[in-house]
Amino acid sequence: MLGMGLTIDPDSFSAVLKVPHHILLGACAQYTLMPLLACAVSYLLRLPPALAAGVILVGVCPGGAASNVICLLARANVAFSVVLTLTSTILSVVLIPSLMQVLAGTLVPVAPLALLKSTAQVVLLPLLLGCVLQRLFPRLVAATSNLLPLVSALGVTAICSAVIAANATALYSIGFKLVLAITIMHLLGGVAGYIIGAVFGLDVSSTRTLSIEVMMQNSSLAVSLANVHFANPATAVPGAVSATMHSVLGSILAAIWRFSSSKQPPSMVQEAPITVESLYRELDEEE
C-alpha cells in the first residue's frame, strides 16, 4: 500500500469523479464476481472451513497493484487500471469486513469491527503516507521509484513462502484441491470481467483492463488479515497460493493479448493509454 501511495498520480482521485459510470461498473464487478466465485468453488470442492474462509477472503480483497503492470504488458488501459485499483482499495476498508461477515461468518468466527480497523490500518494509512511523501519529497520518490516493484515483489514472496512453509503438512493432503479452487476462481473472474466489459460497451483495451482487474486480487492483503484475525493459520494459505497463481495467469493472458495486438494492422492496435488525461479523452470520445 505504501508503494501504491508513492507511485499513484494524484489526478487519479479526480478521475473517480470524472467517469463514475465506468468506475462503478468496475467496482461492482470486483466486489460481486470474485466473492461469489470464491464461495462457489469453496462449496463445490468441499474445502475445509479454514481454507474456504481463506479463499473467500481472497475473493473479497481489492485488486492488486500487480494488475497495473499486467495491463501495461497486455496493451490494456493502464490509467483505467490504476483508478480501478485505487477505488477498490479504498472501498475494501468497509467491504472486506462486511462481506466476510456475510459470506464466511458461518465457517469461522469473524469480528467485523476488528477486521475493519485492521483493514483501515493496512490499507489507508500506508496509502496516505505514500501520497504525503510523494508530495513532500517528489525528487527522492522519483529516484527510488524503480526499486519499489522489486521491493514489493520480494516482500510478497517472503510472506507467501513463510505461510506455505508453515502449513506444508496440511497442504500435502488438500493442496491439489486448494490450487484448483484458486485457479478456477481467478480464471472465471477474468472471463466474467471480460464479458461484462464487452456487454457494457467498453473498448477493447478497457475491457482487457476490467478482465485483469477482476481476476487479480491483492493476495498479500488477504495473507496479512488472515494472520491477524483468524486462529487457524491455514486461513492464510489461500492468499499465498493466490499470489502465485494470479501472477502466472495474468502474465500468460498479457502475453496472449500482446501477441494478438502485434498481429493487427497498426491502425487497429489500441495502445494502452498511460495517463489519466488520456483516460478522460478516450472515455469522452465514447460518449
The 8 nearest C-alpha neighbors of each residue, nearest first, counted from 0:
[[1, 3, 126, 2, 125, 122, 4, 121],
 [0, 2, 125, 129, 4, 126, 3, 5],
 [1, 3, 5, 0, 4, 147, 6, 129],
 [4, 2, 0, 6, 1, 5, 7, 126],
 [3, 5, 129, 126, 130, 1, 2, 7],
 [6, 4, 129, 2, 133, 3, 130, 7],
 [5, 7, 3, 4, 2, 8, 144, 133],
 [8, 6, 4, 3, 5, 9, 11, 130],
 [7, 9, 10, 11, 6, 12, 275, 4],
 [10, 8, 11, 12, 7, 13, 130, 6],
 [11, 9, 8, 12, 13, 14, 275, 7],
 [12, 10, 14, 9, 13, 8, 82, 275],
 [11, 13, 14, 10, 15, 9, 16, 82],
 [12, 14, 16, 15, 10, 11, 17, 9],
 [15, 13, 17, 11, 16, 12, 18, 10],
 [14, 16, 13, 17, 12, 19, 18, 22],
 [15, 17, 14, 13, 19, 18, 12, 22],
 [16, 18, 14, 15, 19, 13, 279, 20],
 [19, 17, 20, 16, 21, 15, 14, 22],
 [18, 20, 22, 16, 21, 23, 15, 17],
 [19, 21, 23, 22, 18, 24, 25, 17],
 [22, 20, 24, 23, 19, 18, 25, 201],
 [21, 23, 19, 25, 24, 20, 26, 83],
 [24, 22, 20, 26, 21, 25, 19, 27],
 [25, 23, 21, 27, 22, 26, 28, 20],
 [24, 26, 22, 28, 23, 27, 29, 21],
 [25, 27, 29, 23, 28, 24, 87, 22],
 [28, 26, 24, 30, 29, 25, 31, 23],
 [27, 29, 25, 31, 26, 32, 30, 24],
 [30, 28, 26, 213, 27, 31, 32, 25],
 [29, 31, 27, 28, 32, 26, 33, 59],
 [32, 30, 28, 34, 29, 33, 27, 35],
 [33, 31, 35, 28, 34, 29, 36, 30],
 [32, 34, 58, 36, 35, 31, 37, 188],
 [35, 33, 58, 37, 59, 36, 31, 32],
 [36, 34, 38, 37, 32, 33, 39, 31],
 [35, 37, 39, 33, 38, 34, 184, 32],
 [38, 36, 55, 34, 35, 58, 39, 40],
 [39, 37, 35, 41, 36, 40, 55, 42],
 [38, 40, 36, 42, 41, 37, 43, 35],
 [39, 41, 43, 42, 37, 180, 38, 44],
 [42, 40, 51, 38, 46, 39, 44, 43],
 [41, 43, 45, 39, 40, 44, 38, 46],
 [42, 44, 40, 45, 41, 39, 46, 38],
 [43, 45, 41, 42, 46, 40, 176, 180],
 [46, 44, 42, 43, 41, 47, 40, 51],
 [45, 47, 41, 51, 44, 50, 48, 42],
 [46, 48, 50, 49, 51, 45, 41, 52],
 [49, 47, 51, 106, 50, 52, 46, 107],
 [50, 48, 234, 52, 51, 47, 233, 53],
 [49, 51, 53, 234, 52, 47, 48, 46],
 [52, 50, 48, 54, 41, 53, 46, 49],
 [53, 51, 55, 49, 50, 54, 103, 48],
 [52, 54, 234, 50, 56, 51, 237, 55],
 [53, 55, 51, 57, 56, 237, 52, 37],
 [54, 56, 58, 37, 52, 57, 53, 38],
 [57, 55, 53, 59, 58, 54, 221, 52],
 [58, 56, 54, 55, 60, 221, 59, 238],
 [57, 59, 34, 33, 55, 56, 37, 60],
 [58, 60, 34, 56, 57, 95, 55, 30],
 [59, 61, 57, 58, 217, 216, 56, 95],
 [62, 60, 87, 88, 217, 216, 91, 63],
 [61, 63, 216, 84, 217, 212, 215, 87],
 [62, 64, 217, 216, 65, 66, 215, 61],
 [63, 65, 66, 67, 84, 62, 3, 217],
 [66, 64, 67, 63, 68, 69, 215, 246],
 [65, 67, 69, 64, 68, 63, 70, 212],
 [68, 66, 70, 65, 69, 64, 80, 77],
 [69, 67, 71, 70, 65, 66, 72, 64],
 [68, 70, 66, 72, 71, 67, 73, 253],
 [71, 69, 75, 73, 67, 68, 72, 77],
 [70, 72, 68, 74, 69, 73, 77, 75],
 [71, 73, 69, 70, 74, 253, 68, 257],
 [72, 74, 253, 257, 70, 75, 256, 71],
 [75, 73, 271, 71, 72, 270, 70, 257],
 [74, 76, 204, 271, 70, 73, 208, 207],
 [77, 75, 271, 204, 205, 79, 272, 78],
 [76, 78, 80, 273, 79, 70, 71, 271],
 [77, 79, 81, 273, 80, 275, 274, 76],
 [78, 80, 82, 77, 76, 81, 83, 278],
 [81, 79, 77, 83, 78, 82, 67, 208],
 [80, 82, 78, 84, 79, 83, 67, 85],
 [81, 83, 85, 79, 84, 80, 11, 86],
 [84, 82, 86, 80, 85, 81, 87, 79],
 [85, 83, 81, 62, 87, 82, 86, 88],
 [84, 86, 82, 88, 83, 87, 81, 89],
 [85, 87, 83, 89, 88, 84, 82, 90],
 [88, 86, 61, 90, 84, 89, 85, 26],
 [89, 87, 85, 91, 61, 86, 90, 84],
 [88, 90, 86, 91, 87, 92, 85, 123],
 [91, 89, 87, 92, 88, 93, 94, 86],
 [92, 90, 94, 88, 95, 93, 89, 87],
 [91, 93, 118, 119, 90, 94, 115, 89],
 [94, 92, 91, 95, 90, 96, 115, 97],
 [93, 95, 91, 97, 96, 98, 92, 90],
 [94, 96, 91, 98, 97, 59, 93, 99],
 [97, 95, 111, 99, 114, 115, 98, 94],
 [98, 96, 94, 100, 95, 99, 93, 101],
 [99, 97, 101, 95, 100, 96, 94, 102],
 [100, 98, 103, 96, 102, 101, 97, 95],
 [99, 101, 104, 97, 98, 103, 102, 109],
 [102, 100, 98, 99, 104, 103, 97, 105],
 [103, 101, 99, 98, 100, 104, 38, 55],
 [104, 102, 99, 106, 105, 52, 100, 101],
 [103, 105, 100, 106, 109, 107, 101, 108],
 [104, 106, 103, 107, 108, 102, 101, 100],
 [107, 105, 48, 103, 104, 52, 108, 49],
 [106, 108, 104, 105, 109, 103, 48, 49],
 [107, 109, 104, 110, 106, 105, 229, 103],
 [110, 108, 104, 100, 111, 107, 99, 103],
 [109, 111, 113, 112, 114, 108, 100, 228],
 [112, 110, 96, 114, 113, 115, 109, 100],
 [113, 111, 115, 114, 110, 116, 96, 117],
 [112, 114, 116, 115, 110, 111, 117, 228],
 [113, 115, 111, 117, 112, 116, 96, 118],
 [116, 114, 112, 118, 113, 117, 96, 111],
 [117, 115, 113, 119, 114, 118, 112, 120],
 [118, 116, 120, 114, 119, 115, 121, 113],
 [117, 119, 121, 115, 92, 120, 116, 122],
 [118, 120, 123, 122, 116, 117, 92, 121],
 [119, 121, 117, 124, 118, 122, 123, 116],
 [120, 122, 118, 119, 117, 123, 124, 125],
 [123, 121, 119, 120, 118, 0, 124, 125],
 [122, 124, 126, 119, 125, 120, 127, 121],
 [123, 125, 127, 120, 126, 122, 128, 121],
 [126, 124, 1, 128, 0, 127, 123, 129],
 [127, 125, 4, 123, 1, 0, 129, 124],
 [126, 128, 130, 124, 129, 125, 123, 131],
 [129, 127, 125, 131, 130, 126, 124, 132],
 [128, 130, 4, 5, 1, 132, 126, 127],
 [129, 131, 4, 133, 127, 128, 132, 5],
 [132, 130, 128, 134, 133, 129, 135, 127],
 [133, 131, 135, 129, 134, 130, 136, 128],
 [132, 134, 137, 130, 131, 5, 136, 135],
 [133, 135, 131, 132, 137, 136, 130, 129],
 [136, 134, 132, 133, 131, 137, 130, 138],
 [135, 137, 133, 139, 132, 138, 134, 140],
 [138, 136, 133, 140, 139, 134, 141, 135],
 [139, 137, 141, 140, 136, 142, 133, 143],
 [138, 140, 142, 141, 136, 137, 143, 133],
 [139, 141, 137, 143, 142, 138, 144, 133],
 [142, 140, 138, 144, 139, 143, 137, 145],
 [143, 141, 139, 140, 144, 138, 145, 137],
 [142, 144, 140, 141, 145, 146, 139, 147],
 [145, 143, 141, 147, 146, 142, 140, 6],
 [146, 144, 143, 147, 148, 142, 149, 141],
 [145, 147, 144, 149, 143, 148, 150, 151],
 [146, 148, 150, 144, 149, 145, 151, 2],
 [149, 147, 151, 150, 146, 152, 145, 2],
 [150, 148, 152, 146, 151, 147, 153, 145],
 [149, 151, 147, 153, 152, 148, 154, 146],
 [152, 150, 154, 148, 149, 153, 147, 155],
 [151, 153, 149, 155, 154, 150, 148, 156],
 [154, 152, 156, 150, 151, 155, 157, 149],
 [153, 155, 151, 157, 152, 156, 150, 158],
 [154, 156, 158, 152, 157, 153, 159, 219],
 [157, 155, 153, 159, 154, 158, 160, 152],
 [156, 158, 160, 154, 155, 159, 153, 161],
 [159, 157, 155, 161, 160, 156, 154, 162],
 [160, 158, 239, 162, 156, 161, 157, 155],
 [161, 159, 157, 163, 162, 158, 156, 164],
 [160, 162, 164, 158, 159, 163, 165, 157],
 [163, 161, 159, 165, 160, 164, 236, 158],
 [162, 164, 166, 160, 165, 161, 167, 236],
 [165, 163, 167, 161, 166, 162, 160, 159],
 [164, 166, 162, 163, 167, 161, 168, 232],
 [167, 165, 163, 164, 169, 168, 170, 233],
 [168, 166, 170, 164, 169, 165, 163, 171],
 [169, 167, 170, 171, 166, 172, 165, 164],
 [170, 168, 171, 166, 167, 172, 173, 174],
 [169, 171, 174, 167, 173, 172, 168, 166],
 [170, 172, 168, 169, 174, 173, 167, 175],
 [173, 171, 170, 169, 174, 168, 175, 176],
 [172, 174, 170, 176, 175, 171, 177, 169],
 [173, 175, 170, 177, 176, 171, 172, 178],
 [176, 174, 178, 177, 173, 179, 172, 170],
 [177, 175, 179, 174, 178, 173, 180, 44],
 [176, 178, 180, 174, 179, 175, 181, 173],
 [179, 177, 181, 175, 180, 176, 182, 174],
 [178, 180, 176, 182, 177, 181, 175, 183],
 [181, 179, 177, 183, 178, 182, 40, 176],
 [182, 180, 184, 178, 179, 183, 241, 177],
 [181, 183, 179, 185, 184, 180, 178, 186],
 [184, 182, 186, 180, 185, 181, 187, 179],
 [185, 183, 181, 187, 182, 186, 36, 188],
 [184, 186, 214, 188, 182, 183, 187, 189],
 [187, 185, 183, 189, 188, 184, 182, 190],
 [186, 188, 190, 189, 184, 185, 191, 183],
 [189, 187, 214, 185, 191, 186, 190, 213],
 [188, 190, 214, 210, 192, 186, 187, 191],
 [189, 191, 187, 193, 192, 188, 194, 186],
 [192, 190, 194, 188, 193, 189, 187, 195],
 [193, 191, 210, 189, 195, 190, 194, 209],
 [192, 194, 210, 196, 190, 191, 195, 206],
 [193, 195, 191, 197, 196, 192, 198, 190],
 [196, 194, 198, 192, 197, 193, 199, 191],
 [197, 195, 206, 193, 199, 201, 194, 198],
 [196, 198, 194, 200, 195, 199, 201, 193],
 [199, 197, 195, 200, 196, 194, 201, 193],
 [200, 198, 196, 197, 201, 195, 194, 24],
 [199, 201, 197, 198, 196, 202, 206, 195],
 [202, 200, 196, 206, 197, 205, 199, 203],
 [201, 203, 205, 204, 206, 200, 197, 196],
 [204, 202, 206, 205, 207, 201, 269, 75],
 [203, 205, 75, 76, 207, 206, 202, 208],
 [206, 204, 208, 76, 207, 202, 203, 201],
 [207, 205, 196, 203, 209, 208, 204, 193],
 [208, 206, 210, 204, 205, 209, 75, 203],
 [207, 209, 205, 211, 206, 210, 75, 76],
 [208, 210, 212, 206, 211, 207, 192, 213],
 [209, 211, 192, 189, 193, 207, 208, 213],
 [212, 210, 214, 208, 209, 213, 189, 215],
 [213, 211, 209, 214, 215, 210, 62, 208],
 [212, 214, 29, 210, 211, 188, 215, 192],
 [213, 215, 189, 188, 185, 211, 212, 210],
 [216, 214, 212, 245, 62, 213, 211, 63],
 [217, 215, 62, 63, 218, 61, 60, 214],
 [216, 218, 63, 62, 220, 219, 61, 60],
 [217, 219, 238, 221, 242, 220, 216, 57],
 [218, 220, 222, 221, 217, 155, 223, 238],
 [221, 219, 223, 218, 222, 217, 224, 60],
 [222, 220, 218, 224, 219, 57, 238, 223],
 [221, 223, 235, 219, 225, 238, 220, 224],
 [224, 222, 220, 226, 221, 225, 219, 227],
 [223, 225, 227, 221, 226, 222, 228, 220],
 [226, 224, 235, 222, 229, 228, 227, 223],
 [225, 227, 223, 224, 228, 235, 222, 229],
 [228, 226, 224, 225, 229, 223, 230, 117],
 [229, 227, 225, 224, 226, 230, 114, 110],
 [230, 228, 225, 231, 227, 226, 234, 232],
 [229, 231, 232, 228, 226, 227, 234, 225],
 [230, 232, 233, 229, 234, 49, 235, 226],
 [233, 231, 234, 235, 230, 226, 229, 166],
 [232, 234, 236, 235, 231, 49, 50, 166],
 [235, 233, 53, 49, 50, 232, 236, 225],
 [234, 236, 222, 225, 233, 238, 237, 232],
 [235, 237, 239, 233, 238, 234, 163, 162],
 [238, 236, 240, 53, 54, 239, 235, 241],
 [239, 237, 218, 241, 222, 236, 240, 221],
 [238, 240, 159, 236, 242, 241, 237, 222],
 [241, 239, 237, 238, 242, 243, 244, 236],
 [240, 242, 238, 244, 243, 239, 245, 237],
 [243, 241, 218, 239, 240, 244, 245, 238],
 [244, 242, 241, 246, 240, 245, 247, 239],
 [243, 245, 241, 247, 246, 242, 248, 240],
 [244, 246, 248, 247, 215, 249, 243, 241],
 [245, 247, 249, 243, 244, 248, 250, 242],
 [246, 248, 244, 250, 245, 249, 251, 243],
 [249, 247, 245, 251, 250, 246, 244, 252],
 [248, 250, 252, 246, 251, 247, 245, 253],
 [249, 251, 253, 247, 252, 248, 246, 254],
 [252, 250, 254, 248, 253, 249, 247, 255],
 [251, 253, 249, 255, 250, 254, 248, 256],
 [254, 252, 73, 250, 256, 251, 255, 72],
 [253, 255, 257, 251, 252, 256, 258, 250],
 [256, 254, 252, 258, 253, 257, 259, 251],
 [257, 255, 259, 253, 73, 258, 254, 260],
 [256, 258, 73, 260, 254, 259, 255, 253],
 [259, 257, 261, 255, 256, 260, 254, 262],
 [258, 260, 256, 262, 261, 257, 255, 263],
 [261, 259, 257, 262, 263, 258, 268, 256],
 [260, 262, 258, 259, 263, 257, 268, 264],
 [263, 261, 259, 260, 258, 264, 268, 265],
 [264, 262, 260, 261, 267, 268, 265, 259],
 [263, 265, 267, 266, 268, 262, 261, 260],
 [266, 264, 268, 267, 263, 261, 269, 262],
 [267, 265, 264, 268, 269, 263, 270, 260],
 [268, 266, 264, 265, 263, 269, 260, 270],
 [267, 269, 265, 260, 266, 270, 263, 264],
 [270, 268, 267, 271, 204, 74, 203, 260],
 [271, 269, 74, 268, 272, 75, 204, 76],
 [270, 272, 76, 74, 75, 77, 273, 269],
 [273, 271, 76, 277, 274, 77, 270, 78],
 [272, 274, 78, 77, 271, 275, 277, 76],
 [275, 273, 276, 277, 78, 272, 278, 77],
 [274, 276, 278, 78, 277, 279, 11, 10],
 [277, 275, 279, 278, 274, 280, 78, 10],
 [276, 278, 280, 279, 274, 275, 272, 281],
 [277, 279, 275, 281, 276, 280, 78, 282],
 [280, 278, 276, 277, 282, 281, 283, 275],
 [279, 281, 277, 283, 278, 282, 284, 276],
 [280, 282, 278, 284, 283, 279, 277, 285],
 [283, 281, 285, 284, 279, 280, 278, 286],
 [282, 284, 280, 286, 285, 281, 279, 278],
 [285, 283, 281, 282, 286, 280, 279, 278],
 [286, 284, 282, 283, 281, 202, 201, 280],
 [285, 283, 284, 282, 281, 280, 200, 201]]
